Amino acid sequence: MKPERILLPLDIRKCPLEVFSVVNGLASHPGATVTLLYVVTLNIAAPENRLYEGLSRDGRWYLERLARGCLRPDIATNIRVRF
């Protein structure tokens, strides 16, 4: 069985880079897509919109950097930041 879509949830504060060797192996066939997911958890009542934008921008930047540095260039990648 060859996976077509691989979801990799990450905590950007403590991300083990060894997981990317496993993902590179799973996504070895053409057409595989890896989705890097970072979920931001906020423990405050009503944050301002700019707080969401800043955290989303920082998370996206970090995930894009991980994708460029740790995934093979031929693997299609989606970046998702959710709250």
Secondary structure, DSSP 8 states (H G I E B T S, - for coil): ---SEEEEE--TTS--TTHHHHHHHHT-STT-EEEEEEE----SSS--HHHHHHHHHHHHHHHHHHHHHHS-TTSEEEEEEE-
